[in-house]
Amino acid sequence: MNFDIALFLGQDGLINGAIYGLLAIGLVLVFSVTRVIFISQGDLVAYSALSMASLGAAKIPGTFWLLIALSCMVLCVEIVRWRRGEQLDWGLTITWTIFFPLCAALLLFVFTSESLTHHIISTLAIVIPLGPLLYRLVFRPIQAASVLFLLITAVTLHGVMVGLGLIFFGAEGWRIPAFTEMSFMLGNVNIKGQSLIIVFVTIVLVSLLFLFFEKLYLGKVLRATAVNRTGARLVGIPVELCGDLSFAMAALIATVSGILIAPVQTIYYDTGFLIGLKGFVAAIIGGLASFPLAFIGALMVGQLEAFSSYWASAYKEVIVFTLIIPILFWRSIGSRHVEEEE
């Protein structure tokens, strides 16, 4: 291996690591707030990329009809809860079940356009609300269950979403044109403009998330809920609202990630599982609690994957996922085991 090959592999690892880092942040956020290991975040990445490809082919993506179906089901559930006398946040309910589907419908059927910007906005309007809708329909009714039960439910949901992805988009792979054809040479290595876009958007998104958690009231509310759910509930913080927000932010991160990788990787209906699993490895490195450590771990996973593809391409996935074993062993030695209720 010479310097040029190492530089090329480093570039590839940095791009993949940036995507895994975004997903790791979303996984840590959702788990910290709701105790749910949101495996389907990877499926939302695939949904986002495939929806972009469908829009580019002048087709209505199947995810739009999934959005409509979930909105109707969640709205029915909320009405039943309201009739039972429960207090509801109708503002958020209307936002997820009516506002976003209406915006998506207007973008797809009324204000149509073939521009890239229109496709990106439409994809955001379709995929982002899927996160909080899935939370309200699947996870919120069992939020008091054990972490193991929530994990089993998340795995089941992943299987359903993969099956729906096959129905919506078929078994063939999809890919969209690059956002830019710009490139420049660094030594003998060609640096593509699409790679720079991914790095730039990742830096901007991570910076905005940092400002959100450090400066804004809602960010501090999410952090308080992540630290102590019971204490947050006792001081009047609406924990259900935090669940909505965490799943919405995770869906936003997944949607942006899908849009970014759609031009650089052929996406299949089940591609999201491997992407999400590598994000989960990075989140484990961060102990499912630390955003910075999770992001650094994602960069490590990206570099390990890139260089493994050079030295042992047939075993690169095995090498990446084997990384989780020493991490768990090291954390098990340094942690104090307590009952979940404690």
Phi and psi in degrees as GROMACS dihedral restraints (atoms count N, CA, C in turn):
[ dihedral_restraints ]
;  ai    aj    ak    al  type     phi  dphi    fc
    3     4     5     6     1  -101.3    20    10
    4     5     6     7     1  -179.1    20    10
    6     7     8     9     1   -63.8    20    10
    7     8     9    10     1   -39.3    20    10
    9    10    11    12     1   -64.1    20    10
   10    11    12    13     1   -41.1    20    10
   12    13    14    15     1   -66.2    20    10
   13    14    15    16     1   -42.3    20    10
   15    16    17    18     1   -61.8    20    10
   16    17    18    19     1   -39.0    20    10
   18    19    20    21     1   -66.9    20    10
   19    20    21    22     1   -39.5    20    10
   21    22    23    24     1   -64.3    20    10
   22    23    24    25     1   -45.3    20    10
   24    25    26    27     1   -65.5    20    10
   25    26    27    28     1   -37.6    20    10
   27    28    29    30     1   -62.9    20    10
   28    29    30    31     1   -39.5    20    10
   30    31    32    33     1   -62.4    20    10
   31    32    33    34     1   -45.4    20    10
   33    34    35    36     1   -62.6    20    10
   34    35    36    37     1   -42.3    20    10
   36    37    38    39     1   -66.0    20    10
   37    38    39    40     1   -35.7    20    10
   39    40    41    42     1   -66.0    20    10
   40    41    42    43     1   -42.0    20    10
   42    43    44    45     1   -64.4    20    10
   43    44    45    46     1   -49.7    20    10
   45    46    47    48     1   -63.6    20    10
   46    47    48    49     1   -40.7    20    10
   48    49    50    51     1   -63.6    20    10
   49    50    51    52     1   -34.4    20    10
   51    52    53    54     1   -63.5    20    10
   52    53    54    55     1   -42.8    20    10
   54    55    56    57     1   -65.9    20    10
   55    56    57    58     1   -46.0    20    10
   57    58    59    60     1   -61.7    20    10
   58    59    60    61     1   -34.6    20    10
   60    61    62    63     1   -64.9    20    10
   61    62    63    64     1   -41.6    20    10
   63    64    65    66     1   -61.4    20    10
   64    65    66    67     1   -44.7    20    10
   66    67    68    69     1   -65.5    20    10
   67    68    69    70     1   -38.2    20    10
   69    70    71    72     1   -62.3    20    10
   70    71    72    73     1   -40.1    20    10
   72    73    74    75     1   -61.9    20    10
   73    74    75    76     1   -43.1    20    10
   75    76    77    78     1   -63.1    20    10
   76    77    78    79     1   -41.5    20    10
   78    79    80    81     1   -64.5    20    10
   79    80    81    82     1   -43.9    20    10
   81    82    83    84     1   -63.5    20    10
   82    83    84    85     1   -41.9    20    10
   84    85    86    87     1   -61.0    20    10
   85    86    87    88     1   -50.2    20    10
   87    88    89    90     1   -64.8    20    10
   88    89    90    91     1   -43.6    20    10
   90    91    92    93     1   -65.9    20    10
   91    92    93    94     1   -40.4    20    10
   93    94    95    96     1   -63.0    20    10
   94    95    96    97     1   -36.8    20    10
   96    97    98    99     1   -87.8    20    10
   97    98    99   100     1   -39.2    20    10
   99   100   101   102     1  -118.4    20    10
  100   101   102   103     1    -7.6    20    10
  102   103   104   105     1    67.6    20    10
  103   104   105   106     1    16.6    20    10
  105   106   107   108     1   -99.5    20    10
  106   107   108   109     1   126.8    20    10
  108   109   110   111     1   -85.8    20    10
  109   110   111   112     1    98.7    20    10
  111   112   113   114     1   -80.3    20    10
  112   113   114   115     1    77.2    20    10
  114   115   116   117     1   -59.7    20    10
  115   116   117   118     1   -33.4    20    10
  117   118   119   120     1   -71.0    20    10
  118   119   120   121     1    -1.4    20    10
  120   121   122   123     1   -60.4    20    10
  121   122   123   124     1   -37.0    20    10
  123   124   125   126     1   -63.7    20    10
  124   125   126   127     1   -36.4    20    10
  126   127   128   129     1   -64.7    20    10
  127   128   129   130     1   -34.9    20    10
  129   130   131   132     1   -67.1    20    10
  130   131   132   133     1   -31.8    20    10
  132   133   134   135     1   -61.4    20    10
  133   134   135   136     1   -47.9    20    10
  135   136   137   138     1   -64.2    20    10
  136   137   138   139     1   -42.2    20    10
  138   139   140   141     1   -58.1    20    10
  139   140   141   142     1   -41.4    20    10
  141   142   143   144     1   -64.7    20    10
  142   143   144   145     1   -50.0    20    10
  144   145   146   147     1   -62.9    20    10
  145   146   147   148     1   -42.8    20    10
  147   148   149   150     1   -70.8    20    10
  148   149   150   151     1   -32.3    20    10
  150   151   152   153     1   -66.0    20    10
  151   152   153   154     1   -41.0    20    10
  153   154   155   156     1   -59.5    20    10
  154   155   156   157     1   -43.8    20    10
  156   157   158   159     1   -65.0    20    10
  157   158   159   160     1   -39.7    20    10
  159   160   161   162     1   -64.3    20    10
  160   161   162   163     1   -42.7    20    10
  162   163   164   165     1   -63.6    20    10
  163   164   165   166     1   -38.0    20    10
  165   166   167   168     1   -65.5    20    10
  166   167   168   169     1   -26.2    20    10
  168   169   170   171     1   -92.5    20    10
  169   170   171   172     1    13.1    20    10
  171   172   173   174     1    61.9    20    10
  172   173   174   175     1    38.2    20    10
  174   175   176   177     1  -118.9    20    10
  175   176   177   178     1   150.3    20    10
  177   178   179   180     1   -80.1    20    10
  178   179   180   181     1   117.5    20    10
  180   181   182   183     1   -66.7    20    10
  181   182   183   184     1   146.2    20    10
  183   184   185   186     1   -64.0    20    10
  184   185   186   187     1   -21.2    20    10
  186   187   188   189     1   -63.7    20    10
  187   188   189   190     1   -25.7    20    10
  189   190   191   192     1   -64.3    20    10
  190   191   192   193     1   -44.5    20    10
  192   193   194   195     1   -69.7    20    10
  193   194   195   196     1   -31.2    20    10
  195   196   197   198     1   -64.2    20    10
  196   197   198   199     1   -40.9    20    10
  198   199   200   201     1   -60.0    20    10
  199   200   201   202     1   -44.1    20    10
  201   202   203   204     1   -63.6    20    10
  202   203   204   205     1   -45.0    20    10
  204   205   206   207     1   -63.8    20    10
  205   206   207   208     1   -46.7    20    10
  207   208   209   210     1   -63.7    20    10
  208   209   210   211     1   -38.7    20    10
  210   211   212   213     1   -61.4    20    10
  211   212   213   214     1   -43.6    20    10
  213   214   215   216     1   -64.8    20    10
  214   215   216   217     1   -43.4    20    10
  216   217   218   219     1   -65.8    20    10
  217   218   219   220     1   -43.8    20    10
  219   220   221   222     1   -65.9    20    10
  220   221   222   223     1   -39.8    20    10
  222   223   224   225     1   -62.5    20    10
  223   224   225   226     1   -39.8    20    10
  225   226   227   228     1   -64.2    20    10
  226   227   228   229     1   -42.2    20    10
  228   229   230   231     1   -62.3    20    10
  229   230   231   232     1   -43.0    20    10
  231   232   233   234     1   -65.3    20    10
  232   233   234   235     1   -38.2    20    10
  234   235   236   237     1   -64.1    20    10
  235   236   237   238     1   -40.8    20    10
  237   238   239   240     1   -62.8    20    10
  238   239   240   241     1   -43.3    20    10
  240   241   242   243     1   -62.4    20    10
  241   242   243   244     1   -40.5    20    10
  243   244   245   246     1   -64.8    20    10
  244   245   246   247     1   -39.5    20    10
  246   247   248   249     1   -69.0    20    10
  247   248   249   250     1   -23.1    20    10
  249   250   251   252     1   -80.9    20    10
  250   251   252   253     1    -5.2    20    10
  252   253   254   255     1    97.7    20    10
  253   254   255   256     1     6.9    20    10
  255   256   257   258     1   -77.3    20    10
  256   257   258   259     1   146.3    20    10
  258   259   260   261     1   -83.4    20    10
  259   260   261   262     1   130.2    20    10
  261   262   263   264     1  -122.0    20    10
  262   263   264   265     1   151.8    20    10
  264   265   266   267     1   -92.6    20    10
  265   266   267   268     1    90.5    20    10
  267   268   269   270     1   -67.2    20    10
  268   269   270   271     1   -24.5    20    10
  270   271   272   273     1   -61.0    20    10
  271   272   273   274     1   -50.5    20    10
  273   274   275   276     1   -68.2    20    10
  274   275   276   277     1   -38.1    20    10
  276   277   278   279     1   -59.3    20    10
  277   278   279   280     1   -45.8    20    10
  279   280   281   282     1   -65.9    20    10
  280   281   282   283     1   -35.9    20    10
  282   283   284   285     1   -60.7    20    10
  283   284   285   286     1   -48.6    20    10
  285   286   287   288     1   -76.9    20    10
  286   287   288   289     1   -37.5    20    10
  288   289   290   291     1   -95.4    20    10
  289   290   291   292     1   -18.4    20    10
  291   292   293   294     1  -124.6    20    10
  292   293   294   295     1   -50.2    20    10
  294   295   296   297     1   -64.2    20    10
  295   296   297   298     1   -52.8    20    10
  297   298   299   300     1   -65.2    20    10
  298   299   300   301     1   -46.4    20    10
  300   301   302   303     1   -58.8    20    10
  301   302   303   304     1   -37.9    20    10
  303   304   305   306     1   -65.4    20    10
  304   305   306   307     1   -43.1    20    10
  306   307   308   309     1   -61.4    20    10
  307   308   309   310     1   -43.9    20    10
  309   310   311   312     1   -62.6    20    10
  310   311   312   313     1   -42.2    20    10
  312   313   314   315     1   -63.3    20    10
  313   314   315   316     1   -42.2    20    10
  315   316   317   318     1   -63.3    20    10
  316   317   318   319     1   -41.0    20    10
  318   319   320   321     1   -68.1    20    10
  319   320   321   322     1   -33.3    20    10
  321   322   323   324     1   -86.4    20    10
  322   323   324   325     1   -30.0    20    10
  324   325   326   327     1  -117.1    20    10
  325   326   327   328     1   -18.6    20    10
  327   328   329   330     1  -114.8    20    10
  328   329   330   331     1   -64.4    20    10
  330   331   332   333     1   -91.3    20    10
  331   332   333   334     1    63.8    20    10
  333   334   335   336     1   -79.1    20    10
  334   335   336   337     1   151.9    20    10
  336   337   338   339     1  -163.2    20    10
  337   338   339   340     1   155.4    20    10
  339   340   341   342     1  -100.5    20    10
  340   341   342   343     1     8.9    20    10
  342   343   344   345     1   -75.9    20    10
  343   344   345   346     1   154.7    20    10
  345   346   347   348     1   -64.4    20    10
  346   347   348   349     1   -39.4    20    10
  348   349   350   351     1   -60.5    20    10
  349   350   351   352     1   -42.5    20    10
  351   352   353   354     1   -62.4    20    10
  352   353   354   355     1   -41.6    20    10
  354   355   356   357     1   -65.2    20    10
  355   356   357   358     1   -39.5    20    10
  357   358   359   360     1   -65.6    20    10
  358   359   360   361     1   -46.3    20    10
  360   361   362   363     1   -63.6    20    10
  361   362   363   364     1   -40.9    20    10
  363   364   365   366     1   -63.2    20    10
  364   365   366   367     1   -42.2    20    10
  366   367   368   369     1   -63.0    20    10
  367   368   369   370     1   -42.2    20    10
  369   370   371   372     1   -61.2    20    10
  370   371   372   373     1   -43.0    20    10
  372   373   374   375     1   -66.5    20    10
  373   374   375   376     1   -28.7    20    10
  375   376   377   378     1   -83.5    20    10
  376   377   378   379     1   -46.0    20    10
  378   379   380   381     1   -88.3    20    10
  379   380   381   382     1   -37.0    20    10
  381   382   383   384     1   -56.1    20    10
  382   383   384   385     1   -48.5    20    10
  384   385   386   387     1   -67.4    20    10
  385   386   387   388     1   -13.5    20    10
  387   388   389   390     1   -61.8    20    10
  388   389   390   391     1   -32.6    20    10
  390   391   392   393     1   -61.0    20    10
  391   392   393   394     1   -62.0    20    10
  393   394   395   396     1   -63.8    20    10
  394   395   396   397     1   -30.3    20    10
  396   397   398   399     1   -66.2    20    10
  397   398   399   400     1   -41.6    20    10
  399   400   401   402     1   -65.3    20    10
  400   401   402   403     1   -37.8    20    10
  402   403   404   405     1   -61.5    20    10
  403   404   405   406     1   -47.4    20    10
  405   406   407   408     1   -67.3    20    10
  406   407   408   409     1   -34.6    20    10
  408   409   410   411     1   -85.3    20    10
  409   410   411   412     1   -37.1    20    10
  411   412   413   414     1  -105.0    20    10
  412   413   414   415     1   -48.6    20    10
  414   415   416   417     1   -96.8    20    10
  415   416   417   418     1   -33.9    20    10
  417   418   419   420     1   -62.1    20    10
  418   419   420   421     1   -39.1    20    10
  420   421   422   423     1   -64.4    20    10
  421   422   423   424     1   -19.3    20    10
  423   424   425   426     1  -119.5    20    10
  424   425   426   427     1    27.2    20    10
  426   427   428   429     1   -64.2    20    10
  427   428   429   430     1   -20.7    20    10
  429   430   431   432     1   -87.7    20    10
  430   431   432   433     1    -0.9    20    10
  432   433   434   435     1   -72.7    20    10
  433   434   435   436     1   170.5    20    10
  435   436   437   438     1   -71.1    20    10
  436   437   438   439     1   161.9    20    10
  438   439   440   441     1   -61.3    20    10
  439   440   441   442     1   -37.5    20    10
  441   442   443   444     1   -62.9    20    10
  442   443   444   445     1   -44.1    20    10
  444   445   446   447     1   -64.5    20    10
  445   446   447   448     1   -40.5    20    10
  447   448   449   450     1   -63.8    20    10
  448   449   450   451     1   -37.0    20    10
  450   451   452   453     1   -66.0    20    10
  451   452   453   454     1   -43.1    20    10
  453   454   455   456     1   -60.7    20    10
  454   455   456   457     1   -41.6    20    10
  456   457   458   459     1   -63.2    20    10
  457   458   459   460     1   -41.4    20    10
  459   460   461   462     1   -64.1    20    10
  460   461   462   463     1   -39.0    20    10
  462   463   464   465     1   -65.0    20    10
  463   464   465   466     1   -41.7    20    10
  465   466   467   468     1   -63.0    20    10
  466   467   468   469     1   -43.5    20    10
  468   469   470   471     1   -61.3    20    10
  469   470   471   472     1   -39.6    20    10
  471   472   473   474     1   -59.4    20    10
  472   473   474   475     1   -44.4    20    10
  474   475   476   477     1   -60.5    20    10
  475   476   477   478     1   -40.0    20    10
  477   478   479   480     1   -65.2    20    10
  478   479   480   481     1   -43.2    20    10
  480   481   482   483     1   -69.2    20    10
  481   482   483   484     1   -34.5    20    10
  483   484   485   486     1   -64.0    20    10
  484   485   486   487     1   -43.5    20    10
  486   487   488   489     1   -62.0    20    10
  487   488   489   490     1   -41.7    20    10
  489   490   491   492     1   -65.0    20    10
  490   491   492   493     1   -37.0    20    10
  492   493   494   495     1   -61.4    20    10
  493   494   495   496     1   -39.4    20    10
  495   496   497   498     1   -63.9    20    10
  496   497   498   499     1   -40.1    20    10
  498   499   500   501     1   -67.5    20    10
  499   500   501   502     1   -42.6    20    10
  501   502   503   504     1   -71.6    20    10
  502   503   504   505     1   -42.2    20    10
  504   505   506   507     1  -118.2    20    10
  505   506   507   508     1    -8.3    20    10
  507   508   509   510     1    81.1    20    10
  508   509   510   511     1   178.0    20    10
  510   511   512   513     1   -87.4    20    10
  511   512   513   514     1   -13.6    20    10
  513   514   515   516     1   -77.2    20    10
  514   515   516   517     1   155.7    20    10
  516   517   518   519     1   -82.6    20    10
  517   518   519   520     1   153.5    20    10
  519   520   521   522     1  -125.3    20    10
  520   521   522   523     1   149.6    20    10
  522   523   524   525     1  -154.0    20    10
  523   524   525   526     1   144.8    20    10
  525   526   527   528     1  -112.3    20    10
  526   527   528   529     1   159.7    20    10
  528   529   530   531     1   -63.6    20    10
  529   530   531   532     1   154.4    20    10
  531   532   533   534     1   -63.7    20    10
  532   533   534   535     1   148.8    20    10
  534   535   536   537     1   -66.5    20    10
  535   536   537   538     1   -27.6    20    10
  537   538   539   540     1  -148.4    20    10
  538   539   540   541     1   148.1    20    10
  540   541   542   543     1   -97.1    20    10
  541   542   543   544     1     4.4    20    10
  543   544   545   546     1   -64.0    20    10
  544   545   546   547     1   143.0    20    10
  546   547   548   549     1  -159.5    20    10
  547   548   549   550     1   161.7    20    10
  549   550   551   552     1  -149.5    20    10
  550   551   552   553     1   161.7    20    10
  552   553   554   555     1   -98.2    20    10
  553   554   555   556     1   134.2    20    10
  555   556   557   558     1  -120.2    20    10
  556   557   558   559     1    97.8    20    10
  558   559   560   561     1    69.4    20    10
  559   560   561   562     1  -123.2    20    10
  561   562   563   564     1  -103.8    20    10
  562   563   564   565     1    12.2    20    10
  564   565   566   567     1  -105.8    20    10
  565   566   567   568     1   131.5    20    10
  567   568   569   570     1   -87.7    20    10
  568   569   570   571     1   116.2    20    10
  570   571   572   573     1   -94.6    20    10
  571   572   573   574     1   117.8    20    10
  573   574   575   576     1   -86.6    20    10
  574   575   576   577     1   147.4    20    10
  576   577   578   579     1   -63.0    20    10
  577   578   579   580     1   -32.5    20    10
  579   580   581   582     1   -62.6    20    10
  580   581   582   583     1   -36.3    20    10
  582   583   584   585     1   -65.2    20    10
  583   584   585   586     1   -39.9    20    10
  585   586   587   588     1   -66.1    20    10
  586   587   588   589     1   -36.5    20    10
  588   589   590   591     1   -62.1    20    10
  589   590   591   592     1   -43.5    20    10
  591   592   593   594     1   -62.0    20    10
  592   593   594   595     1   -45.7    20    10
  594   595   596   597     1   -64.3    20    10
  595   596   597   598     1   -44.0    20    10
  597   598   599   600     1   -63.5    20    10
  598   599   600   601     1   -47.6    20    10
  600   601   602   603     1   -63.5    20    10
  601   602   603   604     1   -38.5    20    10
  603   604   605   606     1   -62.3    20    10
  604   605   606   607     1   -45.3    20    10
  606   607   608   609     1   -61.9    20    10
  607   608   609   610     1   -43.8    20    10
  609   610   611   612     1   -63.7    20    10
  610   611   612   613     1   -45.2    20    10
  612   613   614   615     1   -66.3    20    10
  613   614   615   616     1   -42.5    20    10
  615   616   617   618     1   -63.9    20    10
  616   617   618   619     1   -39.6    20    10
  618   619   620   621     1   -64.2    20    10
  619   620   621   622     1   -42.3    20    10
  621   622   623   624     1   -65.0    20    10
  622   623   624   625     1   -38.5    20    10
  624   625   626   627     1   -64.3    20    10
  625   626   627   628     1   -40.1    20    10
  627   628   629   630     1   -61.0    20    10
  628   629   630   631     1   -46.5    20    10
  630   631   632   633     1   -64.6    20    10
  631   632   633   634     1   -36.6    20    10
  633   634   635   636     1   -61.9    20    10
  634   635   636   637     1   -46.2    20    10
  636   637   638   639     1   -75.7    20    10
  637   638   639   640     1   -26.3    20    10
  639   640   641   642     1   -92.5    20    10
  640   641   642   643     1   -32.0    20    10
  642   643   644   645     1  -111.5    20    10
  643   644   645   646     1   -34.2    20    10
  645   646   647   648     1   -90.7    20    10
  646   647   648   649     1   150.4    20    10
  648   649   650   651     1   -61.7    20    10
  649   650   651   652     1   -44.9    20    10
  651   652   653   654     1   -62.1    20    10
  652   653   654   655     1   -36.9    20    10
  654   655   656   657     1   -63.9    20    10
  655   656   657   658     1   -40.9    20    10
  657   658   659   660     1   -68.0    20    10
  658   659   660   661     1   -34.1    20    10
  660   661   662   663     1   -63.4    20    10
  661   662   663   664     1   -43.6    20    10
  663   664   665   666     1   -63.5    20    10
  664   665   666   667     1   -40.6    20    10
  666   667   668   669     1   -64.5    20    10
  667   668   669   670     1   -40.3    20    10
  669   670   671   672     1   -64.1    20    10
  670   671   672   673     1   -41.5    20    10
  672   673   674   675     1   -66.0    20    10
  673   674   675   676     1   -37.0    20    10
  675   676   677   678     1   -66.2    20    10
  676   677   678   679     1   -35.7    20    10
  678   679   680   681     1   -72.4    20    10
  679   680   681   682     1   -45.1    20    10
  681   682   683   684     1  -154.2    20    10
  682   683   684   685     1   101.5    20    10
  684   685   686   687     1   -64.1    20    10
  685   686   687   688     1   -44.2    20    10
  687   688   689   690     1   -64.5    20    10
  688   689   690   691     1   -45.6    20    10
  690   691   692   693     1   -62.2    20    10
  691   692   693   694     1   -39.2    20    10
  693   694   695   696     1   -63.0    20    10
  694   695   696   697     1   -40.3    20    10
  696   697   698   699     1   -66.6    20    10
  697   698   699   700     1   -37.3    20    10
  699   700   701   702     1   -67.8    20    10
  700   701   702   703     1   -31.1    20    10
  702   703   704   705     1   -91.3    20    10
  703   704   705   706     1     8.9    20    10
  705   706   707   708     1    95.4    20    10
  706   707   708   709     1     9.4    20    10
  708   709   710   711     1   -77.7    20    10
  709   710   711   712     1   126.4    20    10
  711   712   713   714     1   -72.8    20    10
  712   713   714   715     1   102.5    20    10
  714   715   716   717     1   -64.7    20    10
  715   716   717   718     1   -35.9    20    10
  717   718   719   720     1   -63.9    20    10
  718   719   720   721     1   -38.7    20    10
  720   721   722   723     1   -61.0    20    10
  721   722   723   724     1   -40.6    20    10
  723   724   725   726     1   -64.1    20    10
  724   725   726   727     1   -37.5    20    10
  726   727   728   729     1   -61.7    20    10
  727   728   729   730     1   -44.9    20    10
  729   730   731   732     1   -56.4    20    10
  730   731   732   733     1   -48.8    20    10
  732   733   734   735     1   -65.7    20    10
  733   734   735   736     1   -41.1    20    10
  735   736   737   738     1   -65.1    20    10
  736   737   738   739     1   -42.4    20    10
  738   739   740   741     1   -69.3    20    10
  739   740   741   742     1   -34.9    20    10
  741   742   743   744     1   -65.7    20    10
  742   743   744   745     1   -42.7    20    10
  744   745   746   747     1   -67.8    20    10
  745   746   747   748     1   -38.6    20    10
  747   748   749   750     1   -63.2    20    10
  748   749   750   751     1   -40.1    20    10
  750   751   752   753     1   -67.0    20    10
  751   752   753   754     1   -38.2    20    10
  753   754   755   756     1   -60.9    20    10
  754   755   756   757     1   -46.8    20    10
  756   757   758   759     1   -61.4    20    10
  757   758   759   760     1   -43.5    20    10
  759   760   761   762     1   -64.5    20    10
  760   761   762   763     1   -40.5    20    10
  762   763   764   765     1   -64.8    20    10
  763   764   765   766     1   -45.5    20    10
  765   766   767   768     1   -62.3    20    10
  766   767   768   769     1   -41.1    20    10
  768   769   770   771     1   -62.0    20    10
  769   770   771   772     1   -43.5    20    10
  771   772   773   774     1   -63.2    20    10
  772   773   774   775     1   -41.0    20    10
  774   775   776   777     1   -63.5    20    10
  775   776   777   778     1   -38.1    20    10
  777   778   779   780     1   -70.7    20    10
  778   779   780   781     1   -37.8    20    10
  780   781   782   783     1   -90.0    20    10
  781   782   783   784     1   -11.7    20    10
  783   784   785   786     1   -56.5    20    10
  784   785   786   787     1   -37.1    20    10
  786   787   788   789     1   -81.3    20    10
  787   788   789   790     1   -13.4    20    10
  789   790   791   792     1  -110.0    20    10
  790   791   792   793     1    -6.9    20    10
  792   793   794   795     1  -147.1    20    10
  793   794   795   796     1   138.6    20    10
  795   796   797   798     1   -74.0    20    10
  796   797   798   799     1   123.8    20    10
  798   799   800   801     1  -105.5    20    10
  799   800   801   802     1   131.5    20    10
  801   802   803   804     1  -110.3    20    10
  802   803   804   805     1   171.0    20    10
  804   805   806   807     1   -61.8    20    10
  805   806   807   808     1   -25.7    20    10
  807   808   809   810     1  -110.2    20    10
  808   809   810   811     1    11.6    20    10
  810   811   812   813     1   -64.3    20    10
  811   812   813   814     1   -32.8    20    10
  813   814   815   816     1   -58.8    20    10
  814   815   816   817     1   -26.3    20    10
  816   817   818   819     1   -64.7    20    10
  817   818   819   820     1   -48.8    20    10
  819   820   821   822     1   -65.7    20    10
  820   821   822   823     1   -40.0    20    10
  822   823   824   825     1   -62.6    20    10
  823   824   825   826     1   -47.2    20    10
  825   826   827   828     1   -64.0    20    10
  826   827   828   829     1   -35.4    20    10
  828   829   830   831     1   -67.9    20    10
  829   830   831   832     1   -36.2    20    10
  831   832   833   834     1   -70.5    20    10
  832   833   834   835     1   -34.6    20    10
  834   835   836   837     1   -63.8    20    10
  835   836   837   838     1   -34.5    20    10
  837   838   839   840     1   -67.7    20    10
  838   839   840   841     1   -38.8    20    10
  840   841   842   843     1   -58.9    20    10
  841   842   843   844     1   -43.3    20    10
  843   844   845   846     1   -64.3    20    10
  844   845   846   847     1   -39.9    20    10
  846   847   848   849     1   -64.7    20    10
  847   848   849   850     1   -34.8    20    10
  849   850   851   852     1   -65.0    20    10
  850   851   852   853     1   -38.2    20    10
  852   853   854   855     1   -59.0    20    10
  853   854   855   856     1   -36.1    20    10
  855   856   857   858     1   -83.4    20    10
  856   857   858   859     1     7.5    20    10
  858   859   860   861     1    69.3    20    10
  859   860   861   862     1    20.0    20    10
  861   862   863   864     1    52.3    20    10
  862   863   864   865     1    31.2    20    10
  864   865   866   867     1  -143.8    20    10
  865   866   867   868     1   -30.2    20    10
  867   868   869   870     1  -106.7    20    10
  868   869   870   871     1   120.1    20    10
  870   871   872   873     1   -67.5    20    10
  871   872   873   874     1   -48.3    20    10
  873   874   875   876     1   -60.3    20    10
  874   875   876   877     1   -43.8    20    10
  876   877   878   879     1   -65.5    20    10
  877   878   879   880     1   -36.9    20    10
  879   880   881   882     1   -64.0    20    10
  880   881   882   883     1   -41.0    20    10
  882   883   884   885     1   -69.0    20    10
  883   884   885   886     1   -42.2    20    10
  885   886   887   888     1   -62.4    20    10
  886   887   888   889     1   -41.4    20    10
  888   889   890   891     1   -60.8    20    10
  889   890   891   892     1   -36.4    20    10
  891   892   893   894     1   -65.1    20    10
  892   893   894   895     1   -40.1    20    10
  894   895   896   897     1   -63.6    20    10
  895   896   897   898     1   -37.8    20    10
  897   898   899   900     1   -63.6    20    10
  898   899   900   901     1   -43.5    20    10
  900   901   902   903     1   -62.3    20    10
  901   902   903   904     1   -42.3    20    10
  903   904   905   906     1   -62.2    20    10
  904   905   906   907     1   -43.7    20    10
  906   907   908   909     1   -67.6    20    10
  907   908   909   910     1   -41.7    20    10
  909   910   911   912     1   -61.2    20    10
  910   911   912   913     1   -42.2    20    10
  912   913   914   915     1   -64.2    20    10
  913   914   915   916     1   -43.7    20    10
  915   916   917   918     1   -63.6    20    10
  916   917   918   919     1   -48.1    20    10
  918   919   920   921     1   -74.6    20    10
  919   920   921   922     1   -28.6    20    10
  921   922   923   924     1   -66.3    20    10
  922   923   924   925     1   -34.4    20    10
  924   925   926   927     1   -65.0    20    10
  925   926   927   928     1   -22.6    20    10
  927   928   929   930     1   -84.5    20    10
  928   929   930   931     1   -45.3    20    10
  930   931   932   933     1   -82.4    20    10
  931   932   933   934     1   -36.8    20    10
  933   934   935   936     1  -150.9    20    10
  934   935   936   937     1    73.0    20    10
  936   937   938   939     1   -61.3    20    10
  937   938   939   940     1   -31.2    20    10
  939   940   941   942     1   -70.4    20    10
  940   941   942   943     1   -18.8    20    10
  942   943   944   945     1  -118.9    20    10
  943   944   945   946     1    15.1    20    10
  945   946   947   948     1   -63.5    20    10
  946   947   948   949     1   -37.6    20    10
  948   949   950   951     1   -66.9    20    10
  949   950   951   952     1   -40.1    20    10
  951   952   953   954     1   -62.4    20    10
  952   953   954   955     1   -42.8    20    10
  954   955   956   957     1   -63.4    20    10
  955   956   957   958     1   -42.9    20    10
  957   958   959   960     1   -63.8    20    10
  958   959   960   961     1   -46.9    20    10
  960   961   962   963     1   -75.4    20    10
  961   962   963   964     1   -23.0    20    10
  963   964   965   966     1   -67.4    20    10
  964   965   966   967     1   -22.9    20    10
  966   967   968   969     1   -57.5    20    10
  967   968   969   970     1   -26.1    20    10
  969   970   971   972     1   -70.7    20    10
  970   971   972   973     1   -23.6    20    10
  972   973   974   975     1   -67.3    20    10
  973   974   975   976     1   -54.7    20    10
  975   976   977   978     1   -64.2    20    10
  976   977   978   979     1   -30.8    20    10
  978   979   980   981     1   -64.4    20    10
  979   980   981   982     1   -46.7    20    10
  981   982   983   984     1   -65.5    20    10
  982   983   984   985     1   -38.0    20    10
  984   985   986   987     1   -63.4    20    10
  985   986   987   988     1   -45.5    20    10
  987   988   989   990     1   -63.9    20    10
  988   989   990   991     1   -41.6    20    10
  990   991   992   993     1   -70.4    20    10
  991   992   993   994     1   -33.0    20    10
  993   994   995   996     1   -67.7    20    10
  994   995   996   997     1   -30.6    20    10
  996   997   998   999     1   -71.5    20    10
  997   998   999  1000     1   -39.5    20    10
  999  1000  1001  1002     1   -92.5    20    10
 1000  1001  1002  1003     1     2.6    20    10
 1002  1003  1004  1005     1  -109.8    20    10
 1003  1004  1005  1006     1   157.1    20    10
 1005  1006  1007  1008     1  -100.9    20    10
 1006  1007  1008  1009     1   122.1    20    10
 1008  1009  1010  1011     1   -82.3    20    10
 1009  1010  1011  1012     1   124.8    20    10
 1011  1012  1013  1014     1  -132.7    20    10
 1012  1013  1014  1015     1   166.3    20    10
 1014  1015  1016  1017     1   -69.2    20    10
 1015  1016  1017  1018     1   151.0    20    10
 1017  1018  1019  1020     1   -59.2    20    10
 1018  1019  1020  1021     1   -38.8    20    10
 1020  1021  1022  1023     1   -64.5    20    10
 1021  1022  1023  1024     1   -28.4    20    10
